[in-house]
C-alpha cells in the first residue's frame, strides 16, 4: 500500500471517529436521550391520589393565609381548594408568596370573628416581642475561673537558712521591703478567664431580676429549670410573689450538682403584672453551657483459681487543671467483699494529678459465699466512688456504672488444690488434697485416673480408677493424692485425669502445683 492510500485511509477513519464507538468496527454510537420530567406529571400523580380520597372542590375562596410560628405568612391568591373531611385532608393549589404578618393583618381584620381576632392580636404581639428579644433569648453561660493567690513580688527567704535570713535583713534595711517565706501573697487574684464545667462538680450561679421599667412590677414569679438531653430538673428558686419598684433588683444564689454530660440549657421563666397592661406578662431566657468529663476510668479484671477477682483501675485527669484525689473506693456488689491493695506509705500520701496524669489502683474482690451462687455466673462486681478537689478546695465526686467482668471459662469441671506441702523429702510419700468442682447444670459421675508419664520425677502411690461418686450441679468433692518423689528439685504435679462416666469425656489437669524435693 502506498503512502497516498495510507493517508486516504487515515482521513476516512478520522471522519468516522465521532460516529464510531471506540473498540468496535463500524458500530454507531447510541445517543442517550435525556427526558426532563415536567411539573404536569407531578400534578397528575397528586390529582390521582386526591381522587382516591374522594375530595370535593370548595368554590368561592379568594385567598388562603397560612401563618407560621416565626410570624411569616404563606399567602395564596385565588387558589383552588379541595377537601376531604373524613380523611382530614385539605389541598390548596396555586402560586404562593411569603409575606410578613404586618402586611396582611390590617386587610383581613374585618373578615375575622372575635376569637380569631383575639388570637391574631396575641400572635402579632408575641411575634413582635420575639423579634425584639431574639438576640437576648439565647445567652451562653461561661463559668468564671476560680481565684488564685497573687504572686509575692518581694524577696523570698527561707527562715531556717541563716545565710538567706541575713541577706533578707540587709535588703530590708536598704529598701524597706520585707521578705516573705512563701511564694504566694496574702491577697487573692481575681480571675481573668472562663473555665469549663465538669461532671460531678457543683454548678453555682446567681440569678438576678432587675426592673428596668419606670413603673412597679407586681406578682413577680421566677421559675428556673435545667434541661439536659434526658430530663428536666426544676431548681429551687424562692423569688416568687415579690414586687419590684423602678430600678430595684433581687437575686438568689442557686447550687446544683451536675450529673450528666453534654449540652445543658438553663431556662429562666419570669411572669409579672403591671398597672398599664392588662393580664400577666411572661418571657423566658435560655443559657447554654456544655459539661465535660473530668476523669477517665479504665478497668481490667484478673480471675484467680481461688475465686478471687483482682480489679485494676486507672484514673486519668482529663480536665484542664490540677486535682487532688481524696477518695477512690470500690463499692462491691452483694456477692463480694472489697479490699484495696496499697502500701502503708501510699495510703496517707496526697495524690496530685496534673492534666493527663494517670493514677493506678488495685482492689481484691473476695466472694462472700462460694456455694450460694455459681461464681462464674456473677459478672457485676461493684462501682467505683471517686472524690477529688480542685483549686480553692472545690469538691467533685463521681460514681461509675456497675463494673462488669467476663465470666471465666471453667468448662464442666474445675480442679483446685486445697493443701500441698511446700517441700518434701526424696523417697518419702506426701499427700496433696484436691477438690473437683461441678461447674455445669447437671450431675456428674466422675472416675479418677492417672497418667504416670506426665511427671517423670514422681510416681502416684494411690489407686488409679477410683470412683469419686455423683456430684450435683455447683457442688464439689475432695480427694487425696499420695505421691512418691524420687528426683530432687522442683517437681510439678501432673497427669491427673477425671473421666465423665456418662459421656466418656476425659478432663486433663497438668501442672496444678509444684513441690520442692530435697
C-alpha positions, 0 to 999 in steps of 0.5 A: 500500500502506498503512502497516498492510500495510507493517508486516504485511509487515515482521513476516512477513519478520522471522519468516522471517529465521532460516529464510531464507538471506540473498540468496535468496527463500524458500530454507531454510537447510541445517543442517550436521550435525556427526558426532563420530567415536567411539573404536569406529571407531578400534578397528575400523580397528586390529582390521582391520589386526591381522587382516591380520597374522594375530595370535593372542590370548595368554590368561592375562596379568594385567598388562603393565609397560612401563618407560621410560628416565626410570624411569616405568612404563606399567602395564596391568591385565588387558589383552588381548594379541595377537601376531604373531611373524613380523611382530614385532608385539605389541598390548596393549589396555586402560586404562593408568596411569603409575606410578613404578618404586618402586611396582611393583618390590617386587610383581613381584620374585618373578615375575622370573628372575635376569637380569631381576632383575639388570637391574631392580636396575641400572635402579632404581639408575641411575634413582635416581642420575639423579634425584639428579644431574639438576640437576648433569648439565647445567652451562653453561660461561661463559668468564671475561673476560680481565684488564685493567690497573687504572686509575692513580688518581694524577696523570698527567704527561707527562715531556717537558712541563716545565710538567706535570713541575713541577706533578707535583713540587709535588703530590708534595711536598704529598701524597706521591703520585707521578705516573705517565706512563701511564694504566694501573697496574702491577697487573692487574684481575681480571675481573668478567664472562663473555665469549663464545667465538669461532671460531678462538680457543683454548678453555682450561679446567681440569678438576678431580676432587675426592673428596668421599667419606670413603673412597679412590677407586681406578682413577680414569679421566677421559675428556673429549670435545667434541661439536659438531653434526658430530663428536666430538673426544676431548681429551687428558686424562692423569688416568687410573689415579690414586687419590684419598684423602678430600678430595684433588683433581687437575686438568689444564689442557686447550687446544683450538682451536675450529673450528666454530660453534654449540652445543658440549657438553663431556662429562666421563666419570669411572669409579672403584672403591671398597672398599664397592661392588662393580664400577666406578662411572661418571657423566658431566657435560655443559657447554654453551657456544655459539661465535660468529663473530668476523669477517665476510668479504665478497668481490667479484671484478673480471675484467680483459681481461688475465686478471687477477682483482682480489679485494676483501675486507672484514673486519668485527669482529663480536665484542664487543671490540677486535682487532688484525689481524696477518695477512690473506693470500690463499692462491691456488689452483694456477692463480694467483699472489697479490699484495696491493695496499697502500701502503708506509705501510699495510703496517707500520701496526697495524690496530685494529678496534673492534666493527663496524669494517670493514677493506678489502683488495685482492689481484691474482690473476695466472694462472700459465699462460694456455694450460694451462687455459681461464681462464674455466673456473677459478672457485676462486681461493684462501682467505683466512688471517686472524690477529688478537689480542685483549686480553692478546695472545690469538691467533685465526686463521681460514681461509675456504672456497675463494673462488669467482668467476663465470666471465666471459662471453667468448662464442666469441671474445675480442679483446685488444690486445697493443701500441698506441702511446700517441700518434701523429702526424696523417697518419702510419700506426701499427700496433696488434697484436691477438690473437683468442682461441678461447674455445669447444670447437671450431675456428674459421675466422675472416675479418677485416673492417672497418667504416670508419664506426665511427671517423670520425677514422681510416681502416684502411690494411690489407686488409679480408677477410683470412683469419686461418686455423683456430684450435683450441679455447683457442688464439689468433692475432695480427694487425696493424692499420695505421691512418691518423689524420687528426683530432687528439685522442683517437681510439678504435679501432673497427669491427673485425669477425671473421666465423665462416666456418662459421656466418656469425656476425659478432663486433663489437669497438668501442672496444678502445683509444684513441690520442692524435693530435697 
